[in-house]
Amino acid sequence: MIPITQVGALTARTAALINQGILNAGILTQGNVYWVFPSTGLDTNTGAGPNSPLKTLRAALALCSADQNDVVLLCAQSNTAANTTDYQSSNLDWNKDGVHLIGVNSAPFIGQRSRVAPLATATAFANLFTVSADNCLIQNIEFYQGQMATNPTAASTCLTVSGQRNHFINCQISGIGHSDLDDAGSNSLTLTGSENVFDDCYIGLDTIIRATSVTEVVLSGTPTRNIFRRCHFETYTSGSTFKMITVPTGADRFVKFVDCDFVAVQNVTSAVAPTGVIGITTMNGQVLMRNPYVYGFAQIVTADNAYVQVLGYNGLATGHLIGIAQGVDAA
């Protein structure tokens, strides 16, 4: 702490910001900043600075005010999962609009050391983390739906996004982290909200085989204008009909995938090449894919479908991509 009497030319307001940790965090906001140290924090602390950190995201969210651009910092405390994970015993619903969640770590593409996972001793709960709020920035966070003491006996989801206009940057979203979670409706991401953006995210998992689950990412209801940019979609499946993404008939206007990778791992025990990346019949708009990289799938869509359009590097539909007929719709 820096006493105001010792800060010289600093104003009282600046000194207060330093004491709160706001300027140290490099964040400019009209709201408050709350610090979470998952290993050594205490939920009886104020959370207002790194000298008084909270332990859980749940406690930090309770202190936040909606629509004030409050920020929660989930700080890595080591490279081990035990010291860097906020463990959940039930679903955590991020339900306050305009409250942002930022992981403080080295920002790797996979395995961010600011992490959310189920408590190993938790009883069954099917959805790890929900973002029902609107207008939230979530960055540098790993969401991992792993094994609990009693696993759900039906479908489980790692992350559900039902809110609107949220922005996910450099997050890992990995469901079915144990074979016991491999149920028909289980997936890594369920998206029902609209106008959300996912940038530079790793979505899926290649360590646990999807022998029963049929989809990695489920769009459901009437999602509208959602965008994925430079995301890496990964799966490990023994089912030829497995789909990386399913799009409902109620999807509206567009779903965009820009410079994304879609990988079904091969040359691993029981791995097969699914017949298509995307499962779709119709929608009120189109799936637009620009410069996709597709590995381990036979086609982008199993059967010819005019609702999926693909652009190659030359800006035209091209025969050089898997499943694309020159100048027509995607197969």
C-alpha positions in Angstrom: 0.0 0.0 0.0 1.2 3.5 -0.8 0.1 6.1 1.8 -1.2 9.3 0.2 1.3 11.3 2.2 4.2 9.6 0.4 3.1 9.9 -3.2 4.4 13.4 -3.7 2.8 14.9 -6.8 0.3 12.0 -7.3 -3.3 13.0 -6.7 -5.3 11.4 -4.0 -7.4 9.7 -6.7 -4.3 8.2 -8.4 -2.9 7.0 -5.1 -6.2 5.3 -4.4 -6.2 3.6 -7.8 -2.7 2.3 -7.2 -3.7 1.0 -3.8 -6.7 -0.8 -5.4 -4.4 -2.4 -8.0 -6.3 -0.8 -10.9 -3.4 1.1 -12.4 -1.1 -1.9 -11.8 -3.5 -4.0 -13.8 -3.2 -1.7 -16.8 -7.0 -1.4 -17.0 -8.9 1.7 -17.7 -12.5 1.4 -16.7 -15.2 3.4 -14.9 -15.9 0.2 -12.9 -14.1 -1.7 -10.2 -11.4 -4.3 -10.6 -11.5 -7.5 -8.5 -8.5 -9.8 -8.1 -8.9 -13.6 -7.7 -6.0 -15.8 -6.5 -7.4 -19.4 -6.7 -4.7 -20.9 -4.5 -4.0 -18.4 -1.8 -7.0 -15.9 -1.9 -9.7 -15.7 0.7 -13.3 -14.8 -0.1 -13.4 -12.8 3.1 -10.9 -10.3 1.5 -12.1 -7.3 -0.4 -10.6 -8.4 -3.7 -9.9 -4.7 -4.5 -6.1 -5.3 -5.0 -3.4 -8.0 -5.2 -2.8 -7.6 -1.5 -6.4 -8.6 -0.7 -7.4 -11.1 -3.3 -10.5 -13.3 -3.4 -10.3 -17.0 -3.9 -13.3 -17.7 -6.2 -14.9 -16.2 -9.2 -18.3 -16.7 -7.6 -17.3 -14.3 -4.8 -15.9 -11.8 -7.2 -19.0 -11.9 -9.4 -21.2 -11.2 -6.4 -19.3 -8.0 -5.7 -19.6 -6.8 -9.3 -22.2 -4.3 -10.6 -23.8 -4.9 -14.0 -23.2 -2.4 -16.8 -20.3 -0.7 -15.1 -17.4 -2.5 -16.9 -16.3 -4.1 -13.7 -13.3 -6.5 -14.3 -12.5 -9.7 -12.6 -8.8 -10.9 -12.9 -8.2 -14.6 -12.5 -4.5 -14.8 -11.7 -2.3 -17.8 -12.4 -0.2 -18.7 -9.3 1.9 -21.5 -10.8 2.0 -23.9 -13.8 0.0 -26.6 -12.0 -3.7 -27.1 -12.3 -4.2 -27.3 -8.5 -2.8 -23.8 -8.0 -4.4 -22.0 -10.9 -7.9 -23.4 -11.1 -11.2 -22.0 -9.7 -12.9 -25.3 -8.9 -16.7 -25.5 -9.2 -19.1 -27.7 -7.2 -22.1 -26.5 -9.3 -22.8 -24.5 -12.4 -21.4 -20.9 -12.4 -23.6 -18.5 -14.3 -21.8 -15.4 -15.4 -25.1 -13.4 -15.3 -24.2 -9.7 -14.9 -24.1 -7.6 -18.1 -20.9 -5.8 -18.9 -18.8 -7.6 -16.3 -15.5 -8.8 -17.8 -13.3 -11.9 -16.9 -9.6 -11.7 -17.8 -7.0 -14.4 -17.1 -3.6 -13.1 -15.9 -1.1 -15.6 -17.4 1.3 -16.0 -20.3 -1.7 -16.3 -22.7 -0.8 -19.6 -24.3 -3.2 -20.9 -27.0 -3.8 -24.2 -25.1 -4.0 -24.7 -21.3 -4.2 -21.2 -20.0 -3.1 -21.1 -16.4 -6.2 -19.2 -15.4 -8.6 -22.1 -15.3 -12.2 -23.1 -14.5 -13.0 -26.8 -13.9 -15.3 -29.0 -11.8 -14.2 -29.9 -8.3 -13.1 -33.5 -8.3 -15.3 -34.3 -5.3 -18.4 -32.6 -6.7 -21.6 -34.4 -7.2 -23.1 -34.5 -10.7 -23.8 -31.2 -12.5 -24.2 -31.0 -16.3 -23.1 -27.5 -17.2 -19.8 -26.2 -16.0 -20.0 -22.5 -16.9 -22.8 -20.4 -18.4 -22.6 -16.9 -19.9 -26.1 -15.7 -19.8 -25.1 -12.0 -19.5 -24.6 -9.7 -22.5 -21.6 -7.5 -23.4 -18.9 -9.3 -21.6 -15.2 -9.7 -22.5 -13.8 -13.1 -21.5 -10.1 -13.5 -22.3 -7.2 -16.0 -21.5 -9.4 -18.5 -19.7 -9.4 -22.3 -19.9 -12.8 -23.9 -19.4 -12.4 -27.7 -18.8 -15.2 -30.1 -18.0 -13.4 -33.0 -16.4 -14.3 -35.8 -14.1 -16.3 -35.3 -10.9 -16.9 -37.7 -8.0 -20.3 -38.4 -9.5 -20.6 -37.6 -13.2 -23.8 -36.6 -15.0 -25.7 -39.6 -16.2 -26.9 -37.6 -19.3 -25.6 -34.8 -21.5 -22.9 -32.4 -20.2 -21.7 -29.2 -21.6 -18.5 -27.3 -20.7 -19.6 -23.8 -21.7 -23.1 -22.5 -22.6 -23.4 -19.1 -24.1 -27.0 -17.8 -24.1 -26.1 -14.1 -23.8 -25.5 -11.6 -26.6 -22.6 -9.6 -27.9 -20.0 -11.3 -25.8 -16.4 -11.5 -26.9 -14.2 -14.5 -26.2 -10.5 -14.1 -26.9 -7.8 -16.8 -26.5 -9.9 -19.2 -24.5 -9.8 -23.0 -24.4 -13.3 -24.5 -24.2 -13.0 -28.3 -23.7 -15.8 -30.6 -22.7 -16.0 -34.4 -22.2 -12.7 -34.4 -20.2 -13.4 -38.0 -19.0 -14.8 -41.1 -20.7 -17.6 -41.1 -18.1 -18.9 -37.8 -19.7 -19.1 -39.2 -23.2 -22.9 -39.2 -23.6 -24.9 -38.6 -26.8 -25.7 -35.0 -26.0 -22.4 -34.0 -24.4 -20.3 -31.3 -26.0 -17.7 -28.6 -25.4 -19.8 -25.5 -26.4 -23.5 -24.9 -26.6 -24.3 -21.6 -28.3 -27.9 -20.2 -28.2 -27.1 -16.5 -28.0 -26.6 -14.0 -30.8 -23.9 -11.7 -32.1 -21.1 -13.3 -30.0 -17.5 -13.4 -31.3 -14.9 -16.0 -30.6 -11.3 -15.0 -31.5 -8.2 -17.2 -31.4 -9.9 -19.9 -29.3 -9.2 -23.6 -28.9 -12.5 -25.5 -28.9 -12.9 -29.2 -28.3 -10.5 -31.9 -27.0 -8.3 -34.6 -28.5 -7.4 -36.6 -25.3 -10.8 -38.3 -24.7 -12.4 -40.3 -27.5 -15.9 -39.3 -28.4 -17.4 -42.8 -28.9 -21.0 -41.8 -27.9 -21.1 -38.0 -28.2 -22.1 -36.8 -31.7 -21.2 -33.2 -31.8 -18.4 -31.0 -30.4 -20.1 -27.6 -30.8 -23.9 -27.2 -30.7 -25.7 -24.2 -32.0 -29.3 -24.3 -30.7 -32.5 -22.4 -30.9 -32.3 -19.2 -33.0 -28.6 -18.1 -32.8 -28.0 -15.1 -35.0 -24.8 -13.5 -36.5 -22.2 -15.4 -34.5 -18.6 -15.2 -35.6 -15.6 -17.5 -35.1 -12.2 -16.0 -36.2 -8.9 -17.9 -36.2 -10.3 -20.6 -34.0 -9.0 -24.2 -33.8 -11.7 -26.8 -33.5 -10.3 -30.2 -32.4 -11.9 -33.6 -31.7 -11.0 -37.3 -31.3 -13.8 -39.6 -32.4 -14.6 -43.2 -33.3 -17.9 -42.2 -35.0 -18.0 -41.6 -38.7 -21.2 -39.5 -38.4 -19.7 -37.3 -35.7 -20.0 -33.6 -36.5 -17.7 -30.8 -35.3 -20.6 -28.3 -35.5 -24.3 -28.6 -35.8 -26.4 -25.7 -37.0 -30.2 -25.6 -36.3 -32.9 -24.7 -38.8 -33.7 -21.7 -36.5 -30.2 -20.2 -37.0 -30.7 -16.7 -38.5 -28.7 -14.6 -41.0 -25.2 -16.1 -40.8 -22.7 -18.1 -38.8 -19.2 -17.1 -39.9 -15.9 -19.1 -39.6 -13.0 -17.0 -40.7 -9.5 -18.6 -41.0 -10.5 -21.5 -38.7 -9.0 -25.0 -38.4 -11.2 -28.1 -38.1 -9.3 -31.2 -37.0 -10.4 -34.8 -36.4 -7.2 -36.4 -35.2 -6.0 -39.4 -37.2 -3.5 -42.2 -36.7 -4.6 -42.6 -33.1 -6.2 -45.8 -31.8 -9.9 -46.0 -32.8 -9.8 -42.6 -34.6 -11.9 -42.4 -37.8 -12.5 -39.7 -40.4 -16.0 -38.3 -39.9 -18.0 -37.8 -43.1 -18.6 -34.1 -42.5 -17.5 -31.1 -40.4 -20.9 -29.4 -40.3 -24.3 -31.0 -39.6 -27.1 -28.9 -41.2 -30.3 -29.2 -43.1 -31.6 -25.7 -43.5 -31.4 -22.3 -41.8 -32.7 -18.8 -42.3 -29.4 -17.6 -43.8 -26.0 -19.3 -44.5 -22.9 -20.7 -42.9 -20.0 -18.8 -44.4 -16.5 -20.3 -44.2 -13.5 -18.3 -45.4 -10.1 -20.0 -45.8 -11.0 -23.1 -43.7 -8.3 -25.7 -43.0 -9.9 -29.2 -42.8 -8.0 -32.2 -41.6 -9.3 -35.8 -40.9 -12.8 -35.1 -42.3 -14.1 -36.6 -45.6 -16.1 -33.5 -46.4 -17.1 -30.1 -45.1 -20.7 -31.2 -45.3 -21.6 -34.9 -45.8 -24.3 -34.2 -48.5 -24.4 -31.3 -50.9 -25.9 -28.3 -49.1 -26.5 -24.8 -50.5 -26.7 -23.3 -46.9 -22.9 -23.7 -46.5 -20.7 -21.6 -48.7 -16.9 -21.6 -48.7 -14.4 -19.1 -50.0 -10.8 -20.0 -50.7 -7.7 -17.8 -50.7 -8.5 -16.5 -54.2 -11.9 -15.2 -53.0 -13.8 -17.6 -55.2 -15.4 -21.0 -54.5 -12.6 -23.4 -55.4 -12.2 -27.0 -56.2 -9.0 -27.1 -54.1 -10.8 -27.5 -50.8 -12.3 -30.7 -49.5 -15.9 -31.1 -50.6 -16.1 -27.9 -52.7 -17.3 -28.0 -56.3 -16.0 -25.2 -58.5 -18.4 -22.2 -58.6 -21.2 -23.8 -56.7 -22.3 -24.5 -53.1 -20.4 -26.5 -50.5 -20.6 -30.3 -50.2 
